[in-house]
Amino acid sequence: MTPPASDVRTRFCPSPTGLVHVGLIRTALFNWAHARHSGGTFVFRIEDTDAARDSEESYRHLLDSLRWLGLDWDEGPEVGGPHGPYRQSERHEIYADVAAKLLAAGHAYESFSTNEEVDARRRAAGQDPKLGYDNHDRFLTEEQKAAFRAEGRQPVLRLKMPDEDLTWTDLVRGEVRFAAGAVPDFVLVRGNGVPLYPFVNPVDDALMGVTDVLRGEDLLPSTPRQLALYAALTDIGVASGTPRFGHLPLVTGEGTKKLSKRDPTSNLDIYRERGFLPEGLVNYLALLGWSIAEDRDIFSVAEFVEAFDVTRVSANPARFDLKKAEAINATHLRALPVEDFVSRVMPFLAGAGLISDPPAEEQRRVLEAVAPLAQERMIVLSDAVGLLGFLFVDDVVIDEAAAAKHLRAEDAEILDAATAALRELPEWSTPAIEEALRGALVEGLGRKPRQAFGPVRVAVSGRTVSPPLYESMELLGRERTLDRLAAARALTEGSSAG
């Protein structure tokens, strides 16, 4: 049964350990979209009980990454809410209290067996030791427990698994069933009193009223343990029922393997540093396991939220395709209003030392003029550094490969003819520049356009690819254009001497 719209509560609960993986962010995105689509609540909490791996820097980075993508949370760190604290490291007393209640109610029991003893019992019974714990300690007498304590043993706390099949209707996969006895009694709390993830995660979900748990399919084998724990938590009054589960498809790299943390495409920071637009990346990540329509790949964040239906998420693995992510981002980038594009691209140009921060009036004028032309040729915002850099420097650096191709000895006459035509031009405007160059190079020298304009483009921009040539020359001005033609002309002499 679907909860009423306002009652839907989803959560995202990462561990703050190192880089932010795109698969993790896809999980956050689907939980956020499900909450927003249903008018519900998105809870963000931090699972930071692994002191050896967790760091404050990673925690801050996680918050910053979600905010950059626009995934705002209704309850959680720095926002607050009625169910805090929202960091596991600050909830130890809560876990100790719940563990004591489970023990008192008979849902959990103290277990003293060592791994070696479990292995020995399995072998003695002719069983594979890999089967793991055998539920032996369920039946210990008080005398046996006291004897173990006298030896100095510290018991772990285990949950008593039910003796019937465990089933649930998965929001993504339909009915899933685990046979009775397939999952042994599992550890809730270590002998030293430290609670484990399979315990604290459902306890937090129960206490925070989470109704819908969307998580990676790699966690599906642990769901029977969560169902059993929820039944026990409901019995002792900590939970008010079991949430609905939806296991999202794996995000894979090349082939069918899960996208590993070592794969450079898995690191969210790379996309931010390259200048992906948050809305472009959200659009692409939304397509990893879901689609808005069969023949449509481009949509806004608002359209995504409006259309998102978790029951339409595919159960099949979703391959991360960098080329498709870039193509989608480029489409969003082209659609930006000029003013928005300029403000987003400025930090990249300033970071490369090409413009001041804030930009000078003339720099902003040039940027606004070239923006519509640049947007058509860019995939990510950082492309502006290579594509537009020539407009903001006095002396352009010419790419070696471009010079080898277009600034040879035989190209000298093209540069000479271009210089002569432009030097006497009465009006320095795009149409006048185009007319003068076509007259001098195509008609005057009889060269084909591609052959004629290649050397001029390389001379002016330093590259074989640039914004439209005539508009660029108008923005550069007559003086800088002629200086660059002269510098390139000198290179052609160098190539003939070589």
Secondary structure, DSSP 8 states (H G I E B T S, - for coil): ----GGG-EEEE-----SS-BHHHHHHHHHHHHHHHHTT-EEEE-B----TTT--HHHHHHHHHHHHHHT---SBBTTTB-TT---BGGG-HHHHHHHHHHHHHTTSEEEE---HHHHHHHHHHTT--GGG---SGGGG--HHHHHHHHHTT---EEEE---SS-EEEEETTTEEEEE-TTSS---EEE-TTS-B-HHHHHHHHHHHTT--EEEEEGGGGGGHHHHHHHHHHHHHTTS-SS--EEEEE--EE-STTSB--TTSGGGBHHHHHHHT--HHHHHHHHHTSS--SBTTB----HHHHHHH--GGG--SS-EE--HHHHHHHHHHHHHTS-HHHHHHHHHHHHHHTTSS-SS--HHHHHHHHHHHHHHHTT-SSTTHHHHHHGGGG-SS----HHHHHHH-SGGGHHHHHHHHHHHHT-SS-SHHHHHHHHIIIIIIIS---HHHHHHHHHHHHHSSS--S-HHHHHHHH-HHHHHHHHHHHHHHHHHHHH-
